[in-house]
Amino acid sequence: QQSAESREVSEGIVLDYDAAGNLVGIDIDNASRKVRLEQLILSKLPSRVTTVAA
């Protein structure tokens, strides 16, 4: 989905939102160095989180 707005919520972490304000993407610069990618738990985001299969 196309993002209409992007917000950097932490250094190197950007949340992308569509025109309706729904979270459509998460960009993490150098993700493999910052987080364990086999399990990613999202909390305290300024948006509702929907769980989807990888």
PDB file of N, CA, C and O in Angstrom:
ATOM      1  N   GLN A   1       0.837  -1.185   0.000  1.00  0.00           N
ATOM      2  CA  GLN A   1       0.000   0.000   0.000  1.00  0.00           C
ATOM      3  C   GLN A   1       0.873   1.236   0.000  1.00  0.00           C
ATOM      4  O   GLN A   1       1.959   1.238   0.580  1.00  0.00           O
ATOM      5  N   GLN A   2       0.405   2.273  -0.642  1.00  0.00           N
ATOM      6  CA  GLN A   2       1.116   3.542  -0.658  1.00  0.00           C
ATOM      7  C   GLN A   2       0.962   4.240   0.686  1.00  0.00           C
ATOM      8  O   GLN A   2      -0.111   4.205   1.288  1.00  0.00           O
ATOM      9  N   SER A   3       2.014   4.863   1.149  1.00  0.00           N
ATOM     10  CA  SER A   3       1.901   5.641   2.376  1.00  0.00           C
ATOM     11  C   SER A   3       1.648   7.104   2.022  1.00  0.00           C
ATOM     12  O   SER A   3       2.204   7.642   1.064  1.00  0.00           O
ATOM     13  N   ALA A   4       0.794   7.725   2.823  1.00  0.00           N
ATOM     14  CA  ALA A   4       0.485   9.137   2.636  1.00  0.00           C
ATOM     15  C   ALA A   4       1.300   9.993   3.600  1.00  0.00           C
ATOM     16  O   ALA A   4       1.501  11.186   3.374  1.00  0.00           O
ATOM     17  N   GLU A   5       1.765   9.363   4.679  1.00  0.00           N
ATOM     18  CA  GLU A   5       2.513  10.087   5.701  1.00  0.00           C
ATOM     19  C   GLU A   5       3.501   9.138   6.352  1.00  0.00           C
ATOM     20  O   GLU A   5       3.212   7.954   6.522  1.00  0.00           O
ATOM     21  N   SER A   6       4.654   9.649   6.712  1.00  0.00           N
ATOM     22  CA  SER A   6       5.670   8.874   7.420  1.00  0.00           C
ATOM     23  C   SER A   6       6.114   9.664   8.635  1.00  0.00           C
ATOM     24  O   SER A   6       6.274  10.883   8.578  1.00  0.00           O
ATOM     25  N   ARG A   7       6.314   8.942   9.755  1.00  0.00           N
ATOM     26  CA  ARG A   7       6.772   9.590  10.986  1.00  0.00           C
ATOM     27  C   ARG A   7       7.956   8.817  11.549  1.00  0.00           C
ATOM     28  O   ARG A   7       7.883   7.600  11.719  1.00  0.00           O
ATOM     29  N   GLU A   8       9.046   9.521  11.838  1.00  0.00           N
ATOM     30  CA  GLU A   8      10.185   8.883  12.499  1.00  0.00           C
ATOM     31  C   GLU A   8       9.886   8.892  13.996  1.00  0.00           C
ATOM     32  O   GLU A   8       9.817   9.957  14.611  1.00  0.00           O
ATOM     33  N   VAL A   9       9.708   7.703  14.586  1.00  0.00           N
ATOM     34  CA  VAL A   9       9.320   7.593  15.987  1.00  0.00           C
ATOM     35  C   VAL A   9      10.514   7.359  16.895  1.00  0.00           C
ATOM     36  O   VAL A   9      10.422   7.531  18.111  1.00  0.00           O
ATOM     37  N   SER A  10      11.620   6.971  16.312  1.00  0.00           N
ATOM     38  CA  SER A  10      12.870   6.770  17.027  1.00  0.00           C
ATOM     39  C   SER A  10      13.960   6.853  15.978  1.00  0.00           C
ATOM     40  O   SER A  10      13.679   6.736  14.785  1.00  0.00           O
ATOM     41  N   GLU A  11      15.192   7.053  16.397  1.00  0.00           N
ATOM     42  CA  GLU A  11      16.268   7.176  15.419  1.00  0.00           C
ATOM     43  C   GLU A  11      16.329   5.941  14.525  1.00  0.00           C
ATOM     44  O   GLU A  11      16.571   4.833  15.003  1.00  0.00           O
ATOM     45  N   GLY A  12      16.106   6.138  13.217  1.00  0.00           N
ATOM     46  CA  GLY A  12      16.179   5.045  12.255  1.00  0.00           C
ATOM     47  C   GLY A  12      14.938   4.180  12.156  1.00  0.00           C
ATOM     48  O   GLY A  12      14.948   3.171  11.451  1.00  0.00           O
ATOM     49  N   ILE A  13      13.855   4.554  12.855  1.00  0.00           N
ATOM     50  CA  ILE A  13      12.608   3.785  12.797  1.00  0.00           C
ATOM     51  C   ILE A  13      11.495   4.709  12.321  1.00  0.00           C
ATOM     52  O   ILE A  13      11.173   5.704  12.970  1.00  0.00           O
ATOM     53  N   VAL A  14      10.911   4.360  11.168  1.00  0.00           N
ATOM     54  CA  VAL A  14       9.889   5.196  10.539  1.00  0.00           C
ATOM     55  C   VAL A  14       8.613   4.386  10.362  1.00  0.00           C
ATOM     56  O   VAL A  14       8.645   3.268   9.848  1.00  0.00           O
ATOM     57  N   LEU A  15       7.488   4.956  10.791  1.00  0.00           N
ATOM     58  CA  LEU A  15       6.180   4.340  10.593  1.00  0.00           C
ATOM     59  C   LEU A  15       5.506   5.021   9.412  1.00  0.00           C
ATOM     60  O   LEU A  15       5.509   6.247   9.309  1.00  0.00           O
ATOM     61  N   ASP A  16       4.924   4.214   8.514  1.00  0.00           N
ATOM     62  CA  ASP A  16       4.237   4.728   7.330  1.00  0.00           C
ATOM     63  C   ASP A  16       2.733   4.530   7.498  1.00  0.00           C
ATOM     64  O   ASP A  16       2.281   3.459   7.901  1.00  0.00           O
ATOM     65  N   TYR A  17       1.963   5.576   7.185  1.00  0.00           N
ATOM     66  CA  TYR A  17       0.509   5.557   7.317  1.00  0.00           C
ATOM     67  C   TYR A  17      -0.149   5.839   5.971  1.00  0.00           C
ATOM     68  O   TYR A  17       0.386   6.584   5.150  1.00  0.00           O
ATOM     69  N   ASP A  18      -1.331   5.227   5.753  1.00  0.00           N
ATOM     70  CA  ASP A  18      -2.090   5.534   4.543  1.00  0.00           C
ATOM     71  C   ASP A  18      -2.924   6.790   4.778  1.00  0.00           C
ATOM     72  O   ASP A  18      -2.856   7.389   5.852  1.00  0.00           O
ATOM     73  N   ALA A  19      -3.704   7.188   3.788  1.00  0.00           N
ATOM     74  CA  ALA A  19      -4.496   8.415   3.873  1.00  0.00           C
ATOM     75  C   ALA A  19      -5.540   8.371   4.983  1.00  0.00           C
ATOM     76  O   ALA A  19      -5.954   9.418   5.481  1.00  0.00           O
ATOM     77  N   ALA A  20      -5.975   7.165   5.380  1.00  0.00           N
ATOM     78  CA  ALA A  20      -6.964   7.020   6.446  1.00  0.00           C
ATOM     79  C   ALA A  20      -6.321   6.965   7.829  1.00  0.00           C
ATOM     80  O   ALA A  20      -7.025   6.873   8.835  1.00  0.00           O
ATOM     81  N   GLY A  21      -4.985   7.022   7.890  1.00  0.00           N
ATOM     82  CA  GLY A  21      -4.297   6.988   9.175  1.00  0.00           C
ATOM     83  C   GLY A  21      -3.938   5.600   9.660  1.00  0.00           C
ATOM     84  O   GLY A  21      -3.493   5.434  10.796  1.00  0.00           O
ATOM     85  N   ASN A  22      -4.126   4.591   8.803  1.00  0.00           N
ATOM     86  CA  ASN A  22      -3.786   3.217   9.177  1.00  0.00           C
ATOM     87  C   ASN A  22      -2.299   2.958   8.965  1.00  0.00           C
ATOM     88  O   ASN A  22      -1.723   3.403   7.972  1.00  0.00           O
ATOM     89  N   LEU A  23      -1.684   2.248   9.888  1.00  0.00           N
ATOM     90  CA  LEU A  23      -0.280   1.882   9.762  1.00  0.00           C
ATOM     91  C   LEU A  23      -0.131   0.881   8.625  1.00  0.00           C
ATOM     92  O   LEU A  23      -0.755  -0.180   8.647  1.00  0.00           O
ATOM     93  N   VAL A  24       0.695   1.213   7.626  1.00  0.00           N
ATOM     94  CA  VAL A  24       0.871   0.335   6.466  1.00  0.00           C
ATOM     95  C   VAL A  24       2.305  -0.134   6.291  1.00  0.00           C
ATOM     96  O   VAL A  24       2.577  -0.987   5.446  1.00  0.00           O
ATOM     97  N   GLY A  25       3.225   0.408   7.075  1.00  0.00           N
ATOM     98  CA  GLY A  25       4.609  -0.024   6.937  1.00  0.00           C
ATOM     99  C   GLY A  25       5.469   0.432   8.092  1.00  0.00           C
ATOM    100  O   GLY A  25       5.202   1.449   8.732  1.00  0.00           O
ATOM    101  N   ILE A  26       6.515  -0.348   8.345  1.00  0.00           N
ATOM    102  CA  ILE A  26       7.508  -0.005   9.357  1.00  0.00           C
ATOM    103  C   ILE A  26       8.869  -0.144   8.702  1.00  0.00           C
ATOM    104  O   ILE A  26       9.217  -1.214   8.204  1.00  0.00           O
ATOM    105  N   ASP A  27       9.633   0.927   8.702  1.00  0.00           N
ATOM    106  CA  ASP A  27      10.988   0.909   8.151  1.00  0.00           C
ATOM    107  C   ASP A  27      11.975   0.991   9.306  1.00  0.00           C
ATOM    108  O   ASP A  27      11.911   1.910  10.122  1.00  0.00           O
ATOM    109  N   ILE A  28      12.894   0.021   9.374  1.00  0.00           N
ATOM    110  CA  ILE A  28      13.922   0.012  10.414  1.00  0.00           C
ATOM    111  C   ILE A  28      15.272  -0.015   9.722  1.00  0.00           C
ATOM    112  O   ILE A  28      15.643  -1.021   9.117  1.00  0.00           O
ATOM    113  N   ASP A  29      16.015   1.093   9.810  1.00  0.00           N
ATOM    114  CA  ASP A  29      17.351   1.145   9.223  1.00  0.00           C
ATOM    115  C   ASP A  29      18.259   0.147   9.932  1.00  0.00           C
ATOM    116  O   ASP A  29      18.286   0.089  11.162  1.00  0.00           O
ATOM    117  N   ASN A  30      19.006  -0.639   9.152  1.00  0.00           N
ATOM    118  CA  ASN A  30      19.934  -1.634   9.704  1.00  0.00           C
ATOM    119  C   ASN A  30      19.237  -2.566  10.694  1.00  0.00           C
ATOM    120  O   ASN A  30      19.763  -2.844  11.772  1.00  0.00           O
ATOM    121  N   ALA A  31      18.052  -3.044  10.320  1.00  0.00           N
ATOM    122  CA  ALA A  31      17.211  -3.833  11.217  1.00  0.00           C
ATOM    123  C   ALA A  31      17.925  -5.050  11.792  1.00  0.00           C
ATOM    124  O   ALA A  31      17.765  -5.353  12.975  1.00  0.00           O
ATOM    125  N   SER A  32      18.702  -5.746  10.986  1.00  0.00           N
ATOM    126  CA  SER A  32      19.343  -6.966  11.488  1.00  0.00           C
ATOM    127  C   SER A  32      20.356  -6.668  12.588  1.00  0.00           C
ATOM    128  O   SER A  32      20.722  -7.566  13.347  1.00  0.00           O
ATOM    129  N   ARG A  33      20.805  -5.448  12.683  1.00  0.00           N
ATOM    130  CA  ARG A  33      21.739  -5.063  13.751  1.00  0.00           C
ATOM    131  C   ARG A  33      21.020  -4.518  14.976  1.00  0.00           C
ATOM    132  O   ARG A  33      21.614  -4.424  16.051  1.00  0.00           O
ATOM    133  N   LYS A  34      19.740  -4.156  14.827  1.00  0.00           N
ATOM    134  CA  LYS A  34      19.013  -3.506  15.918  1.00  0.00           C
ATOM    135  C   LYS A  34      18.025  -4.419  16.632  1.00  0.00           C
ATOM    136  O   LYS A  34      17.796  -4.273  17.833  1.00  0.00           O
ATOM    137  N   VAL A  35      17.438  -5.363  15.896  1.00  0.00           N
ATOM    138  CA  VAL A  35      16.401  -6.206  16.497  1.00  0.00           C
ATOM    139  C   VAL A  35      16.601  -7.660  16.104  1.00  0.00           C
ATOM    140  O   VAL A  35      17.234  -7.966  15.094  1.00  0.00           O
ATOM    141  N   ARG A  36      16.044  -8.557  16.927  1.00  0.00           N
ATOM    142  CA  ARG A  36      16.026  -9.974  16.578  1.00  0.00           C
ATOM    143  C   ARG A  36      14.838 -10.183  15.646  1.00  0.00           C
ATOM    144  O   ARG A  36      13.688 -10.041  16.061  1.00  0.00           O
ATOM    145  N   LEU A  37      15.111 -10.515  14.402  1.00  0.00           N
ATOM    146  CA  LEU A  37      14.055 -10.574  13.394  1.00  0.00           C
ATOM    147  C   LEU A  37      13.243 -11.862  13.422  1.00  0.00           C
ATOM    148  O   LEU A  37      12.197 -11.931  12.775  1.00  0.00           O
ATOM    149  N   GLU A  38      13.692 -12.894  14.156  1.00  0.00           N
ATOM    150  CA  GLU A  38      12.884 -14.113  14.218  1.00  0.00           C
ATOM    151  C   GLU A  38      11.617 -13.905  15.042  1.00  0.00           C
ATOM    152  O   GLU A  38      10.654 -14.657  14.893  1.00  0.00           O
ATOM    153  N   GLN A  39      11.608 -12.892  15.910  1.00  0.00           N
ATOM    154  CA  GLN A  39      10.400 -12.546  16.649  1.00  0.00           C
ATOM    155  C   GLN A  39      10.411 -11.043  16.878  1.00  0.00           C
ATOM    156  O   GLN A  39      11.322 -10.509  17.511  1.00  0.00           O
ATOM    157  N   LEU A  40       9.411 -10.378  16.368  1.00  0.00           N
ATOM    158  CA  LEU A  40       9.318  -8.929  16.511  1.00  0.00           C
ATOM    159  C   LEU A  40       8.017  -8.612  17.236  1.00  0.00           C
ATOM    160  O   LEU A  40       6.931  -8.856  16.711  1.00  0.00           O
ATOM    161  N   ILE A  41       8.131  -8.072  18.432  1.00  0.00           N
ATOM    162  CA  ILE A  41       6.963  -7.725  19.237  1.00  0.00           C
ATOM    163  C   ILE A  41       6.847  -6.210  19.259  1.00  0.00           C
ATOM    164  O   ILE A  41       7.774  -5.506  19.660  1.00  0.00           O
ATOM    165  N   LEU A  42       5.705  -5.725  18.825  1.00  0.00           N
ATOM    166  CA  LEU A  42       5.474  -4.286  18.753  1.00  0.00           C
ATOM    167  C   LEU A  42       4.596  -3.854  19.911  1.00  0.00           C
ATOM    168  O   LEU A  42       3.531  -4.426  20.145  1.00  0.00           O
ATOM    169  N   SER A  43       5.043  -2.856  20.622  1.00  0.00           N
ATOM    170  CA  SER A  43       4.233  -2.298  21.699  1.00  0.00           C
ATOM    171  C   SER A  43       4.503  -0.804  21.781  1.00  0.00           C
ATOM    172  O   SER A  43       5.531  -0.314  21.313  1.00  0.00           O
ATOM    173  N   LYS A  44       3.577  -0.104  22.373  1.00  0.00           N
ATOM    174  CA  LYS A  44       3.691   1.343  22.570  1.00  0.00           C
ATOM    175  C   LYS A  44       3.818   2.114  21.264  1.00  0.00           C
ATOM    176  O   LYS A  44       4.487   3.146  21.213  1.00  0.00           O
ATOM    177  N   LEU A  45       3.178   1.618  20.207  1.00  0.00           N
ATOM    178  CA  LEU A  45       3.162   2.350  18.943  1.00  0.00           C
ATOM    179  C   LEU A  45       2.027   3.364  18.971  1.00  0.00           C
ATOM    180  O   LEU A  45       0.999   3.124  19.604  1.00  0.00           O
ATOM    181  N   PRO A  46       2.199   4.485  18.297  1.00  0.00           N
ATOM    182  CA  PRO A  46       1.111   5.471  18.244  1.00  0.00           C
ATOM    183  C   PRO A  46       0.061   5.075  17.206  1.00  0.00           C
ATOM    184  O   PRO A  46      -0.376   5.899  16.403  1.00  0.00           O
ATOM    185  N   SER A  47      -0.335   3.803  17.234  1.00  0.00           N
ATOM    186  CA  SER A  47      -1.279   3.278  16.254  1.00  0.00           C
ATOM    187  C   SER A  47      -1.771   1.925  16.738  1.00  0.00           C
ATOM    188  O   SER A  47      -1.128   1.292  17.575  1.00  0.00           O
ATOM    189  N   ARG A  48      -2.908   1.480  16.218  1.00  0.00           N
ATOM    190  CA  ARG A  48      -3.406   0.146  16.514  1.00  0.00           C
ATOM    191  C   ARG A  48      -2.584  -0.864  15.727  1.00  0.00           C
ATOM    192  O   ARG A  48      -2.280  -0.631  14.557  1.00  0.00           O
ATOM    193  N   VAL A  49      -2.219  -1.981  16.348  1.00  0.00           N
ATOM    194  CA  VAL A  49      -1.392  -2.995  15.699  1.00  0.00           C
ATOM    195  C   VAL A  49      -2.244  -4.204  15.361  1.00  0.00           C
ATOM    196  O   VAL A  49      -2.978  -4.705  16.213  1.00  0.00           O
ATOM    197  N   THR A  50      -2.153  -4.675  14.128  1.00  0.00           N
ATOM    198  CA  THR A  50      -2.830  -5.882  13.680  1.00  0.00           C
ATOM    199  C   THR A  50      -1.780  -6.955  13.458  1.00  0.00           C
ATOM    200  O   THR A  50      -0.765  -6.703  12.809  1.00  0.00           O
ATOM    201  N   THR A  51      -2.010  -8.148  13.991  1.00  0.00           N
ATOM    202  CA  THR A  51      -1.062  -9.242  13.824  1.00  0.00           C
ATOM    203  C   THR A  51      -1.300  -9.922  12.490  1.00  0.00           C
ATOM    204  O   THR A  51      -2.437 -10.241  12.143  1.00  0.00           O
ATOM    205  N   VAL A  52      -0.237 -10.140  11.749  1.00  0.00           N
ATOM    206  CA  VAL A  52      -0.318 -10.840  10.474  1.00  0.00           C
ATOM    207  C   VAL A  52       0.767 -11.899  10.429  1.00  0.00           C
ATOM    208  O   VAL A  52       1.799 -11.771  11.089  1.00  0.00           O
ATOM    209  N   ALA A  53       0.534 -12.943   9.651  1.00  0.00           N
ATOM    210  CA  ALA A  53       1.528 -13.999   9.495  1.00  0.00           C
ATOM    211  C   ALA A  53       2.685 -13.494   8.656  1.00  0.00           C
ATOM    212  O   ALA A  53       2.500 -12.697   7.737  1.00  0.00           O
ATOM    213  N   ALA A  54       3.875 -13.962   8.977  1.00  0.00           N
ATOM    214  CA  ALA A  54       5.067 -13.552   8.225  1.00  0.00           C
ATOM    215  C   ALA A  54       5.145 -14.281   6.915  1.00  0.00           C
ATOM    216  O   ALA A  54       6.081 -14.067   6.144  1.00  0.00           O
TER     217      ALA A  54
END
